[in-house]
Structure formats: structure tokens, C-alpha cells
Amino acid sequence: MKPVEFVAEIASNHNQDLDRCIEFVDIAAEVGCDAVKFQLFKVDQLFAPQILERSETHRSRKAWELPFEFIPVLAERARAKGLKFSCTPFYLDAVEELLPYVDFFKIASYELLWLDLIAACGKTGKPLVLSTGMATMDEISSAVECFGHSGGEGLTLLHCVSHYPAAAEECNLTVIDTLRKQFLCDVGWSDHSVSTAVVNRAVHHCNATMVEFHLDIEGHGAEFEAGHCWLPDKIRDLIGDIRLGLLADGNGIKVPAESEQAERPWRADPVDGLRPLKSIRES
């Protein structure tokens, strides 16, 4: 089985504080992640003017924007900590802006229909992770074809339920296998459930090759109250348990374990049924 990659999604929990962002990177490494991911958006290029005119809630999300000047610092910090660095572009120019810094691009579920953005990522030659929350198979197929036609290679699809938090009974994890068979690519799980049972099931039963999860430090991030963010201690334990479980899978070849070798002569002898084997009784 391919090793599972764990990706810490910082989203808008950074509070526009560079020191806090750096702490997120350090924590992601400390809890056992393979990559850390941020988001690059501008509210006036994320929502239509009609929405911003009518909704103070959406206008206020300008406070959730990540300053672009943080990106080079965070990319360097991530690599110093042994992590891959990624960022989600939410406007077309962001693809070129991020290109020198990211190891892979990530497209959010809400942008899956925007094929121009997917094509722009594909043309860079960088791998792409694509979330599929709310999508139909036809919509996913269009996105996958667009990425391929643009020259893209290295696609990972993430099954996702875009509700915050997502209920376990709606997670429908067997879709992971459906997507793998349909699109012949790596498929993982973008978690909004904050459930150890759900994530364990995604990995151990459905063979998810990537798990993305939303991380907060202490519950003071902008998105924490919505209920879909993990805290460090809980995700550290989960990652450790999953990796230990995968290590226990072994290679499927039935031979005595190294630790069993000393016990083998102490089995019952087939001649008289007594322990140990006759060959060592005298010694």
C-alpha cells in the first residue's frame, strides 16, 4: 500500500500573523504531517460584487486574507522542517505568483467548476490536488479531463463533504474507491468530520493515499468555531496510530517473525507432544 500523506490545511486560522503562521508550520511538522497548506485569495476576486454589496459577513472576510509576502517565508520554513509546501490559488494570477514556492497546487471544492483555474495549474507542470466536495461524477470528470488536456501530471483527487463539520453518516467513504477506479489516480480524503473513526476508516478500509485536515493551534483561529478544525494533540495521536497500524500490515508473507525465532524450539515435539523439541532438551 502506498504511504499516506497527511496535509495540514491552515485555511484562515492564521489571523494575518506571520509568527502564528510559522508556528502552524512547526506544529504541522511536530505532529507528523508531510505537508502544510495555506490559501491565497482576495475577497474582491473571490465573491461577486453583488454579494459584497449586500453582505457584511462576506466583506469582513478580508480579515481572512493571507498577505502574499508571507508565502516565501512560509515555504522556506516548511522545507526547513522537512515538509512540502502548498497553497490554494483562488484567482488566476495567484497560480503564477505561487509557482516559485509550492511543491503542489490545491484546488478547493468550490472552484472545481472553474476550468480556467485548473488548466492554469496544469500548465505549470506541478502536481495538483483537487477536492471534490459537492461535485457529481460528471463535474469531476470534466475537471480531470481539463487537467490532462492542459498537460498536467500528478493528480490526486480528494473525496470531501463540504459541510462544516461533516456528519459521519454523510461521509460516504466508499466513494474513495469509486473515484480511484473511475479516474485511475491517487485518491484521498479531505476531512471536515474531526472524527478519528472516519479518518481511520478512510485510510485502513478505503486506502486513502492522502488525508487533508484543518488545523488550529489552540482554538483561536477564525474558522475554529465552525467545528471542523483539529487541535494538535488529537491529530498527533491519530497520525501516530494510523502510521503504527499501517506498519503492522506487513508484507503478507507468512514466515516466523524475527522475534519468534528463539521460541520456535520450545514448541511441542511432534513425537511425544511435549515441550520443547527433543533436539534441545539435553541442552
C-alpha positions in Angstrom: 0.0 0.0 0.0 1.2 3.5 -0.8 2.2 5.5 2.3 -0.4 8.0 3.4 0.4 11.7 3.2 -1.0 14.0 5.9 -1.6 17.6 4.9 -2.3 20.3 7.4 -4.7 22.9 6.0 -4.2 26.2 7.8 -7.0 28.0 5.8 -7.9 31.2 7.6 -6.8 30.3 11.1 -3.6 32.3 10.6 -5.2 35.6 11.8 -2.8 37.5 9.4 0.0 37.0 11.9 3.4 35.8 10.4 4.6 34.4 13.7 1.4 32.5 14.1 1.8 31.1 10.5 5.3 30.0 11.3 4.0 28.3 14.5 1.5 26.4 12.3 4.3 25.1 10.1 6.3 24.0 13.1 3.3 22.3 14.7 2.4 20.5 11.4 5.9 19.0 11.4 5.8 18.1 15.0 2.5 16.2 14.8 3.8 14.1 11.9 2.5 15.8 8.8 4.1 15.5 5.3 2.9 18.9 4.0 1.4 22.2 5.1 -1.1 24.2 3.0 -2.3 27.8 3.1 -4.8 29.7 0.9 -4.2 32.7 -1.2 -7.3 34.7 -2.0 -8.6 38.3 -2.3 -12.1 38.8 -1.2 -12.9 41.2 -4.1 -11.8 38.4 -6.5 -13.5 35.6 -4.6 -17.1 36.9 -4.3 -19.2 38.6 -6.9 -19.8 42.4 -6.4 -23.5 41.8 -5.7 -22.6 39.6 -2.8 -20.1 42.0 -1.3 -22.5 44.9 -1.7 -25.2 43.1 0.3 -23.3 41.0 2.8 -21.2 42.5 5.6 -20.3 38.9 6.6 -18.6 38.3 3.2 -16.9 41.8 3.2 -15.5 41.1 6.7 -13.6 38.1 5.3 -11.0 40.5 4.1 -9.5 39.9 7.5 -9.0 36.2 6.5 -6.7 37.1 3.6 -3.2 35.8 3.8 -0.6 38.5 3.0 1.3 37.3 -0.1 4.6 38.5 1.4 4.2 35.6 4.0 4.5 33.0 1.2 8.3 32.9 0.6 8.9 32.9 4.4 6.5 30.0 5.0 7.7 28.0 2.0 11.3 28.2 3.3 10.2 27.3 6.8 8.2 24.3 5.6 11.2 22.9 3.8 13.5 23.5 6.7 11.1 21.4 8.7 11.0 18.6 6.1 7.5 19.5 4.9 6.2 20.0 1.4 4.6 23.5 0.9 1.3 24.1 -0.9 -1.1 26.9 -1.3 -4.6 27.1 -2.9 -4.9 29.8 -5.6 -8.3 31.4 -5.7 -7.6 33.8 -8.6 -5.9 33.2 -11.9 -2.8 35.4 -11.2 -2.2 33.5 -8.0 -1.1 30.5 -9.9 1.9 32.3 -11.3 2.5 34.1 -8.1 2.7 30.8 -6.2 4.6 28.8 -8.8 8.1 29.5 -7.4 7.2 28.4 -3.9 4.7 25.5 -4.0 5.5 21.8 -4.3 2.0 21.1 -5.5 -1.2 23.1 -6.1 -4.5 22.5 -4.4 -7.9 23.4 -5.9 -10.8 23.8 -3.4 -14.1 22.1 -3.9 -15.8 25.5 -4.5 -13.6 26.2 -7.5 -13.9 22.7 -9.2 -16.2 24.1 -11.9 -13.7 26.8 -12.8 -11.8 25.0 -15.5 -9.6 28.0 -16.4 -8.1 27.8 -12.9 -7.5 24.1 -13.2 -5.9 24.5 -16.6 -3.6 27.2 -15.3 -2.4 24.8 -12.6 -1.9 22.0 -15.2 0.2 24.1 -17.4 2.8 24.7 -14.6 3.8 21.1 -14.5 3.3 21.0 -10.8 1.2 18.2 -9.2 -2.4 19.0 -8.4 -4.6 18.0 -5.5 -8.3 18.6 -6.3 -11.1 18.4 -3.8 -14.5 17.1 -4.9 -17.0 18.3 -2.3 -20.5 18.9 -3.7 -19.5 17.5 -7.1 -21.1 15.0 -9.4 -19.1 12.4 -11.3 -19.7 14.3 -14.5 -18.3 17.5 -12.9 -15.3 15.7 -11.6 -14.7 14.1 -15.0 -14.7 17.5 -16.7 -12.1 18.8 -14.2 -9.9 15.7 -14.6 -10.0 16.0 -18.4 -9.2 19.7 -18.2 -6.1 19.0 -16.1 -5.0 16.3 -18.5 -5.6 18.3 -21.6 -3.6 21.2 -20.2 -0.6 19.0 -19.8 -1.0 18.3 -16.1 0.5 15.3 -14.4 0.4 14.0 -10.9 -3.3 14.3 -10.0 -4.7 13.5 -6.6 -8.4 13.6 -6.0 -9.8 14.2 -2.5 -13.2 12.9 -1.7 -14.8 15.6 0.5 -18.1 16.6 2.1 -18.3 20.4 2.1 -20.2 20.8 5.3 -18.6 22.2 8.4 -18.4 19.9 10.4 -19.4 16.9 8.3 -21.5 14.2 9.9 -20.1 10.6 9.7 -23.2 9.3 8.2 -22.8 11.6 5.2 -19.1 10.9 4.6 -19.8 8.0 2.2 -16.1 6.9 2.2 -16.5 4.1 -0.3 -16.6 6.9 -2.9 -12.8 6.9 -2.5 -12.7 3.6 -4.2 -15.2 4.7 -6.8 -13.0 7.7 -7.8 -9.9 5.5 -7.9 -11.5 3.0 -10.3 -13.0 5.7 -12.5 -10.1 8.1 -12.8 -7.1 5.8 -12.2 -5.3 8.2 -9.9 -4.4 8.6 -6.3 -7.5 9.4 -4.1 -7.6 10.7 -0.6 -9.9 12.2 2.0 -10.3 15.9 2.8 -11.7 15.8 6.4 -14.3 18.0 7.9 -15.6 15.4 10.4 -12.9 15.8 13.1 -13.6 12.1 13.8 -10.9 9.6 14.4 -13.2 6.8 13.4 -13.9 8.5 10.0 -10.3 9.2 9.2 -9.2 5.7 10.3 -11.8 4.2 8.1 -10.7 6.3 5.1 -7.2 5.1 5.4 -7.5 1.5 6.6 -10.7 0.4 4.8 -10.7 2.7 1.8 -7.0 3.0 1.2 -6.9 6.8 1.1 -3.4 7.9 0.0 -3.8 11.5 1.3 -5.6 12.9 4.3 -6.0 16.7 4.4 -7.4 18.2 7.6 -8.0 21.7 9.0 -5.6 22.6 11.8 -5.8 25.1 14.6 -3.3 25.8 17.4 -5.5 26.5 20.4 -9.0 27.3 19.3 -8.4 31.0 18.5 -8.3 30.7 14.7 -11.0 32.4 12.6 -12.5 29.0 11.5 -12.4 27.1 14.7 -15.9 27.8 16.0 -17.4 26.2 12.9 -16.3 22.9 14.3 -14.2 21.3 11.6 -10.7 22.0 12.8 -8.4 19.6 14.6 -6.2 20.6 17.5 -2.5 19.4 17.7 -2.8 16.8 20.5 -5.7 15.0 18.9 -4.3 14.9 15.4 -0.8 13.9 16.6 -2.3 10.8 18.3 -4.4 10.0 15.2 -1.4 10.2 12.8 0.7 8.1 15.1 -2.0 5.4 15.5 -2.6 5.3 11.7 1.1 5.0 10.9 1.5 2.3 13.5 -1.5 0.4 12.1 -0.1 0.6 8.6 3.3 -0.6 9.8 1.5 -3.6 11.3 0.1 -4.6 7.9 3.5 -6.2 6.9 4.0 -7.8 3.5 1.5 -10.6 3.6 4.1 -13.4 3.5 3.6 -15.9 6.4 7.0 -16.6 7.9 8.1 -16.6 11.6 8.8 -13.1 12.8 12.3 -12.3 13.9 11.2 -12.0 17.5 9.7 -15.5 17.3 12.9 -17.3 16.4 14.0 -18.0 19.9 10.6 -19.6 20.8 10.4 -21.9 17.8 12.4 -24.8 19.5 10.1 -24.6 22.5 7.1 -25.9 20.6 5.7 -29.3 21.4 7.7 -32.1 19.7 5.5 -34.0 17.2 6.7 -37.4 18.5 5.5 -37.1 22.2 3.7 -33.8 22.3 5.9 -32.4 25.0 7.8 -29.1 25.0 10.5 -28.3 23.9 11.6 -30.1 20.8 13.7 -33.2 21.6 16.7 -31.7 19.8 17.2 -29.2 22.6 16.0 -31.0 25.7 19.5 -32.1 26.7 21.0 -28.6 26.3 
